[in-house]
């Protein structure tokens, strides 16, 4: 089992920045892929970014160049640095973890699709006002 808790959401104006963090606990040694998703009411979750245990990363096209995913393995913490935020980035952001490698997750993330990770956090809300 892996437990995930997100932090760092909030309200910012367009053009601002936020850094989300996700603390993982439990069977983290078995995790090989982690990612960030976002969801707005009435819409499916969409992949935003993913990072593998080998350091490879992927991003949804709409956030490429503005968002950066990273991880601190020593602290079992995943991050999402979000810059140049836009109102359309407003959503509930969730982190997720999987025992498999990111091979398929990267493909899905670049398309902004849905990847069924093994574990999910409860989410942290991000609101961007214009």
C-alpha positions in Angstrom: 0.0 0.0 0.0 1.1 3.5 -0.7 -0.4 6.6 0.9 -0.3 10.0 -0.9 -1.0 13.4 0.6 -0.9 16.6 -1.5 -0.1 20.1 -0.3 0.4 23.5 -1.7 -2.9 24.4 -3.5 -4.4 27.8 -3.3 -5.6 30.9 -5.2 -3.4 33.0 -7.4 -3.9 35.5 -10.2 -3.2 34.6 -13.8 0.6 34.7 -14.4 1.4 33.7 -10.9 3.1 30.5 -9.6 2.4 27.7 -7.2 4.3 24.7 -6.1 2.4 21.5 -5.2 4.0 18.8 -3.2 2.9 15.2 -2.6 4.3 13.2 0.3 4.3 9.4 -0.2 4.5 6.8 2.5 4.2 3.1 2.8 5.6 0.7 0.1 7.4 3.5 -1.7 10.4 1.4 -2.7 8.1 -0.5 -5.1 6.9 2.6 -6.9 8.4 3.2 -10.3 6.2 5.9 -11.8 4.5 9.0 -10.2 2.3 11.6 -11.8 0.0 14.6 -11.4 -3.5 14.7 -12.6 -6.2 17.4 -12.5 -9.9 17.4 -12.6 -12.7 19.9 -12.9 -16.4 19.3 -12.2 -18.0 17.4 -15.0 -14.8 16.4 -16.7 -12.6 13.4 -16.6 -9.2 13.4 -14.9 -6.5 14.5 -17.3 -2.8 13.7 -16.9 -0.6 16.7 -16.4 2.9 15.3 -15.8 4.6 12.1 -15.0 8.1 11.1 -13.8 9.7 7.7 -13.7 12.1 6.3 -11.2 14.7 6.5 -14.1 14.1 10.3 -14.1 12.2 10.5 -17.4 9.4 13.0 -17.5 6.4 13.8 -19.7 3.9 16.6 -19.8 0.5 17.4 -21.2 1.1 19.7 -24.2 -0.9 22.6 -22.7 1.4 22.8 -19.6 4.7 22.1 -21.3 7.2 24.9 -20.6 5.2 26.2 -17.7 5.0 23.2 -15.3 7.9 21.1 -14.0 7.6 17.8 -12.2 10.4 16.6 -9.9 10.9 14.3 -7.0 13.1 14.1 -3.9 13.6 10.4 -3.4 15.2 10.9 0.0 12.1 12.6 1.2 9.6 10.5 -0.8 8.1 13.7 -2.1 6.8 14.6 -5.5 6.6 18.2 -6.7 4.9 20.2 -9.4 6.2 23.7 -10.0 3.6 25.6 -11.9 4.5 29.0 -13.5 2.6 31.4 -15.8 -0.7 30.0 -14.5 -3.8 30.5 -16.5 -7.5 30.5 -15.5 -7.9 27.2 -17.4 -5.4 25.6 -15.0 -8.0 25.9 -12.3 -8.8 22.3 -11.0 -8.3 19.8 -8.3 -4.8 18.4 -8.6 -4.1 14.9 -7.5 -0.8 13.0 -7.3 -0.6 9.3 -8.2 1.8 6.4 -7.9 2.2 3.1 -9.8 4.3 0.0 -9.4 4.9 -0.2 -13.2 7.4 1.9 -15.1 6.2 5.1 -16.8 6.5 3.7 -20.3 2.7 3.8 -20.9 2.0 6.6 -18.5 4.3 8.9 -20.5 2.4 8.2 -23.7 -0.9 8.9 -22.0 0.4 12.0 -20.3 1.6 13.6 -23.5 -1.9 13.1 -24.8 -3.5 14.5 -21.6 -5.4 11.3 -21.2 -6.3 9.2 -18.2 -3.9 6.6 -16.8 -5.1 4.3 -14.1 -2.4 4.5 -11.5 -2.4 2.1 -8.6 -2.7 4.8 -5.9 -4.2 8.3 -5.8 -4.1 11.2 -3.3 -7.2 13.2 -2.2 -6.1 16.2 -4.1 -5.4 19.9 -3.5 -7.4 22.7 -5.2 -5.8 25.3 -7.4 -7.8 28.4 -8.4 -6.4 30.9 -11.0 -8.3 34.1 -11.4 -8.0 36.4 -14.4 
